[in-house]
Amino acid sequence: MKNYAIVGFGCAGFHAARAIRQLDPSGRIAVFSDTGQPPFNPMLTTYYASEKLELDGVFPFGGMEEIQRKLSLELYSDMRVRRVDTAHRSIELEGGQMRGFDAILIATGASALVPGPLRRGGGDFFLMRTLNDAQRLRRRLEQGGVKRAVVVGGSMVGIKVAELLYRRGVEVTLADGAPYLFPLAAYESTAHAIQQRLEERGLDLIFRAQVSAVTPKGVTLADGRTLEADLVCLCIGTRANVELVANTQVLEGENVQIERGIVVDEGMRTNVPGIYAAGDCCEGVNLQTGKTAVIGLWANAGAQGDCAGRNMAGQFCRYYGNILHNITHFFDMDFIGLGDPNLPGERCSFREKGFTVEAILEDGKLNSINLFGNYRISGILKNHLTKRLLGGEARLTPAQQGLLAAGGLSRAFIRRIGGE
């Protein structure tokens, strides 16, 4: 009987466990989770904090007891993992106990990024990554007395936090060191259009403003300015949780390769036999660059976990990778970014009442696209861009062209981005 270990139990860990169980009904699957909570979607934390979702709504796969029973898992939530001994394919628990396995999956996800200097200002701050973060913010808002708030970080999460505070009547300032909103997903022109709409709503936006400290009175900027606030929320970004394998250099044998995340191949295998990684803790293939990168998407984590589980159980599986893909709804607006907005090329745009589409083409082929106000056509465009990067047909099919036209795009623009 084969023994499997899954360290971390989010989206990637769940899909890996399910794939293993489908292929190996009798194998032992040990799941190590330091929370004991069922897998939850981090992008739903703002919905819970704003009371749009009840607690059960953030657990898309159901309760832990139900998952444990259906997949016949051995769950260890009271035994913290100290490190993964990759040389001996074993796990060291906090008490010093060592347990060996045939295959180990690292699925520890990512944590909210908090730069060191911001921890030393003496002020309290909130994060928005885990369920505990959402519960803490929700409790604070229920206490009342929050009149002014600063959200640090013009990210997809940051704008959602700003929205939930705004809708509670809080005066909100969003500050970011970047030159404009969503810098990893949006073109500057699209970002400025969104910013104008937000400012019309009364949101205060400050860019090129590096926050140097969180103080008991608010935040201090690098240029000496202060922003007073009753509440500060940091939404700067995330970092991959790689600590469990980052210390393997002291052991004999080959080290697990780590860059911004744990580096894996298309089978979700690390460079050490028997050690796998999936989800936000690892770097998978970015289809546009051919290099590995952390692509923090819920669907990406699920596909990586499924692929890892199948390979762990002995069935060959290859996950081809993904592209940068961001979609968010905020202040009654929709924004979708497909592909890397920083790649070069010729820009073309289409504007219709209620929405804007901008695209970058290289040698007549779609490289990236921004949609502001029309999420319905995003699936067609992502499918087209992904297929092209995988070596498929570079032209939009007649059916796709018809759907894009029905979605409001002109025939001339459709031809420009890949139609006949």
N, C-alpha and C positions, 0 to 999 in steps of 0.2 A: 504494500500500500504506500502510495506516494504522499509525502508531507509538504504542504505549501504554507508559506507565511505571507501575510499582507500587512504591511506596516502603514497605518493611516487608512481611514475608511470614509472617504468622500465619494464623489462621482466615479473616479477612476478605480478606486478600490472595490466599489460595489460591482461595477461591470466586469472587473477581473474575476471576482468571486463567482459571479453568475456564469461566466464563460467556463471557468474551471469545473464547476459543478455539472454543467451540461455535458462536458466531455469525460469527466471522471467522477461518477456517482459515489465511489467509495473512498476517494482520497480525503485526507484530513486537511482542512483549511483553518489555520489559526489566524485570527484577525486581532491585531494589536491597535487599540484606539485609546488615546489618552482622554477622550471626552465621554465615551460611552453613549454618545448620541448617534442616532441614525444619520446617514448621509444627508446633507442639506446643501442647497444652492446658495452660494454667497451673494449672488446678484438679487436674491429675494430679501436680504436683510433690511434694505431700506423700506420695502413694502411692509415688513413686520414692524419696524420701528415707527412707521407712520400710521400703523393700525389699519392698513389696507388688507393685511393677511393675519389670520389667527395662527397660533403656533404650529398647528398641524400642517398648515399650508407651505411651510418652508422645507418639509421633508417629502420630496417627490416620490420616493420609493417605499413610503410607509414607515411604520414603527420598527424599532430595533428587534423586538421579540419576534415579530412576524418575519423579518428578513432572516434572522438567525435560524428560525425554524425551517423556512422554505429552502434555504441554501445549506442547512446542516453545518453551521459555522461554530468553531470554538472561539468564543469572544473573550478577550482579555482587556478589560478597561481599567483594572486596578493595578496593572503591572506596567510601569513606564519603561519603554525601551531606552536603554542608555546609548547603545551603538549597534551597528551591524558589522560583524566581523566577516568581511567579504572573502578573506583568504580561506576561512574554514566554513563558509556558507552557514553562519550561525548568528543568533541574536543574543546580545547580552542584556539582561533585564536589570532594573535599578538595584536589586538586591545582590547582584553578582551572578545570578544563575545564567547558564548558557544553554541555548536550545538550538539544535541543528536542524536544517531543512534541506529538501531536494531543490527547492526553488524559492526565492524571496523576491517579493515586489515591494519597492519603495513607492508609496503613494501618499506622501506626507503633505502635499499641497504647497501653499504659499502663505506668508504672513504679511500683514500690513507693514509698510516701510515707515520707520520712524528714525530719521537721522539723529545721531548722538547729541548734537548741540541743542536740539529741541527738547531733549529730556532734562536738560540742566537749567532751564529757566525758572523752575519753581512753580510753574502753573500746571493745572490739570487739563487734560485734553481727552477727547473721545476718538475712537477709531470706528471703522465700519467694514469689517471683514468677516467676523465670526458671529455666531448666534449670540454669544455672550456680549459682544459689542453692541448688537442691536437691542438686546434687553436692557443693557445699561443706559443707552441713550433714551430709550422709551421711558424708563423709570425717571430719568432726570427731567424730561419734558413734562411728565405727569406731575412732578413736584411744583411746576410753575416757576415764575420769576425770571424766565429767559426772554429778555427783550431785544438783545443784540447778540449776534453770533458771527464768527469768522469761520469759513470753510477754507482750509488750505489744500489746494489742488484742484485744477480745472479738468478733472478726469470724469469718466462716465459715472463713477460712484460719487464723486464730489458734487456734480450737478444734481444728482438725485437727493443727496443730503440737503443741499441748498433748497431744493424744492420743498421737501417735507418741513423744513424750518419755516420757509416763506408762507406756506399754507397754514401754519399755526400762528401767523401774525408776527413772526420774529423779523426784525430788521437784519438782513443778511448781506455780508460782504464775502465775495469769493476772491481769494488771492492766489496767484501762481507765479512762479519764476519764469514760466514760458512766455513767449510773445503773444499767444492767443489760446483760445479754448481747444481742447482735444488735440494737442499737437501731434500725437502718435497716430491719429486717424483722419483728421480733417485737413483739407487745403486751407490756406490762410483766408482766401476769399469766402469759402463756406463758413469758416469760423466767425468771420466778421459779421456775416448775415445773421448767424445765430445770436451773437453777442448783442447786436442791435435790438433784436426781438426781446432778449432778456432784460436789457436796460430799460426798454419801454415798459416792462412789467414792474420796474422799480428795484431790480437786483443791482447791487453795487459790484462792479467787476474791476479788479486791479491786476494787470499783467506786468511782466518783467519786475516782479516784486518778490524777492527772495526773503522768506521768513527765517529770521535768525534765532528767535527764542519764543517760547510760550511762557507767559508770565501770569501771575494771579489776576492781572487786570485785562489780559487779552494777548496780543502778539506784538512782537517787535520786528520790524523789517530791517534788512541789511543796511538800508540807507538812513536808519535812525528813526524813521517814522513809527508811530505806535497806532494800533487799531484796537480800541477798547471793545471788550466783549464779555458777556456773561457765560458764553459757551464757545469752545474751540473744538473743531473736528478736523482731524488730519486725514486727508484722502490723497496722499502723495503718490501712492503706487504700492506694489508688492515686491517681495523678494522670495525666491524659492527656498523651501525648507530642506536644506541638504546636509544639515549638521550630523545626522546619523551615519553618513558615509564619508563626511569630509575629513574625519580623523583617521582614516584607514592607512594613511601613509606611515604610521608607526608599526604597522603589521608587515609580516612577510607576504610576498606575493604582489600581484599587480594592483595598483590603486584604481579606484573608480574615477573616471574622467569627469571633472566638474568645471564648467565655465560659469555662466549665469545660472545654470541649472545642471542637473545630472544629464550627461550626454548619452543619448540612446540611438540605436539604429532603427531601421524601419520595422523591426520585429519587437521593438521596445526593450531590447537587450542592451545592457551596459557593456563596457569592454571587459568585464569580469564574468566568466561563465556562471550561469545560475542566478545572477543578480539582474533584476529588471527594474524599470522605473516607468511611471505613467502619471499624467496629470500635470498640475501646475508646478511640481517640483522638478520637472525634467525639460530638456530641450529636444523637441522633435524636429522634423524636417519642415522648413519654410519653403513652400513650392516655388516662390518667386525668386529666391536667392540660391536655392539648392543647399543652403547651410542649415545648421541646427539653430533653433531659437525657442525661447519660451513663448508659447502662444496660449494665453490664459483664457480659453473658451470652454464653456460647460460641455458642448457637444464634442469638442476636441478631446477633453479628458475622458469622456465616455468611450470614444472610439479607441483611444490609446489603451485604456484599461481592458477593453474587450480583446484587443490584439495581444496584449501582454498575457492575459489569462489563457488564451488559446495556445500560445507558444509554450507557456509554462506546463500546460497539460499535454504537450506533445503534438499538437496540430499546427502545421506551418501556417503562419498568418503574416501578412505584410500590410502595414498602414502607410499609405503613400505620403501623408503629411497634410498640411493645411495652409491657408493664407491668413493674413491678418484680416480680421472681420469683427467689426463693432456695430452693435445696434442698440439704440436706447430711446426711450420715450420719456420726455420731461416737459413740464410746463405746457402740456397739450401740443408738443412738437415731437417730430420723429427725426432722428439722424441715423444714417447708416453709412459706414465707411468700409469699402471692400478693397483689399490690397494695400500695398505700402504707398502712402501718399507722397513719399520723398523720392520715389523712383522717377527718372527723367522721362521726358516725352512731350508731345504736343497736346495742349489743353483745348477741349471743346466743351461747350455748355449748352443747356437747354432750360429755358425758364417758361413756366406756365403758371397761371393763377393758382396759387396755393402750394406750389412745390418747385424745387430747383434740382437739376442733375448736372454735375460736373464730372468730366472724365479726363484721364491722361492716356494718350495713345502713343505707342512706340512702334514705328514702322507699320502704322495702320492697325495695330492690334491693341486691344484693351489692356492697360497695365493696372489701373486703379480707378475707383469711382466713388464719388460722394453723392448721397441722396439726402435732400433736406425736405421733408414733408410728404414723402411717398414711399412708405415701407413695402407696399404690396408687390412692387416689381423687383425687390431686392433678391429674392430667391432665384429668379430667372437669371439675373446678372451674375450672381455668385456661381451658379452652375456653369454658366458660359465661361467665366474667367477660369474656374478650376479645371474644367475640361480642356481648355486650351493649354494650360500649364502642364497637364498630364500627357500632352501630345495628341489630343483629340482634334476634332474639327474646329477650325479657328473661326468659322462663320456661325452666326445665329441660325437656328433652324427656322423654317417657315412658321412653325407653331409658336416658337419663342417670339418671333417678330410680331406675330398677331397679338400675342398676350401683352407685349410691351406697348403696342399701339393702343390696345384696349385700356392699358394703364395710363394713357395720356401722353406718351412720347410721340413726337412727330416722325414720319417716315424718313425724313432727311437725317435726323439725329440717329435713328436706328441703323440706317445704312452706314453712318459714320463710325459707329462703335462695333460694327461687325455684321450688319445685314447685307443682303444682296442689293 
